[in-house]
Amino acid sequence: MHRKQPRHRAFTLIELLVVVAVIALLLSILLPSLRSARDQAKRVVCANNLRCVWTGIRTYALENRDRAPFMEDVNLTNPAANPFDTNFPTTVGVVLSKYVKPDSWVCPSAVAGYPADVGRGRWTLTYTFSVAGPIDEGVAYDDNSMANTGGPLDPAVSNYVHFDGRPMRLLDGRRYVQNFGLNRNDKGFWNVRRAVVADALAGQPMSGKPRYPHRGTVQRRLDMQNARPQFERNTLGGGQKPAYHELHADGYTADILLTRFWAPHWAGY
């Protein structure tokens, strides 16, 4: 007697097509969620980077008479320069080198950085700082004739520079304006807030065409107070759009926001 061999039934073409279709459907459902989770993880890393930078700034101040660091930016005049080049002792990377760990200088979603010509993935710094000015051109806060006056021409009130060696209590992302503004506090009227440290943007930000590093729902700028509706109009409304991280300071406190770029010429003031 011969034992009958079991017969193995093969998949039909239709069955294979059904399996492929089901796999494709599952992938189409899962991939957006996976990308969203990946983007969220990158935003968390970037926000933590900014917190590390802020901790470095605070530590610097503790060791330097409670002053914000005096920093100049070699990349303002030479985007291809190395911001950690010790030939430029006042550049951001050198001044804060012992206060900020190396991997906190680069956002994992960066779209721009320095040196600008090395290409994506090789940048050593992808954040921008409101520094005193270009190398050898920045003016220390105490060297300004209007410093410490508290009036409208005091640099702590009238401009967007922060890292000019001013007292830490004067480090403020608001710009105060004489007899004008939608908000007011003990320092005066204000309607604009500027980042102290922020992700670098690509594209043409000042022409209203920035390229942002992060995806995700942008936070409503409650810190703008009464100026929020105008800000949101200027940044083309709400909804889910790309954005970037900003660190705002008010004295010794700091907020990290995911926001959109506000080109000054849009604002009209």
Steps between C-alpha positions, in 0.01 A plus 500: 500500500620847418435783747321783329711817506320805642419760240605860578259752363669812358370854532306624206589826332187663638589396856848644461358826370261520795788449748708768327205738503439444873870561578498817291187620678653437842817684399300797375327517838812450711759711315346841581484402867860381493613821331306707750662311788844547345438874450377532858814326627717744304309797643557367851874469433511853357313648796737319736794645306367850561455425870863386515610820326298707747654309791840580353413869477382502862815321613716749312316783676556344842874501433508851348341752738147397400550631148376355174792395279646752258492317167566593139410295195767416242230356274326836457777601260638158409237221492769246411706571813522252786308643800730300731823644358711617795647773279169677571484493882171692515307277261207305646654154485820610674339711774257225601719200413561394861137560601308315225561135411601445136191306387269781616613731220324312217125450445421155353252663259728788399454652154785752536816534703865599521749473342245556224698336222568159657157360418212352693599260774844655547403830660647562845248770599138525385370765740507878475568742786412869534864598535663841542605508135760370253853421615680819612186708445283410800461754778500388862197617696699711746681672213176643368443857615131431565554178694342473845282807442177302463376747239377426147857513361642260755614194299309277741181675385560617147658210312495126447859435610523295818847351530693822546609439857195663659377403849296181480193675643493714182501202265156533342350386170255788498574819314356799677377801305428857601126572544399216270405137529220260574643388835656676794694397807730673747762551226269669254289426192581201281349300219788290367694210645822377354680174567818508705607166343324327210523233232673625187258542209574431135338651195436876495359587845520878461304476173228301671616166356668312786567126498426355842671207672199354684158360414211510743218707639634841590431627849276802536719788608338579833819684597408769245198592713292767323729489196420134432227552235727732303791259535293209370379705205857593417609137516213384279265366762470182702473136407761231445800655329878472527667707767817542702604522863573829674635559849359821649640650817357747747767568754602167647206298368468347155227349282554269203238541230426327171402789278516649153717775367373856520670707232542857636375663180170315534439654837517860383689618812 
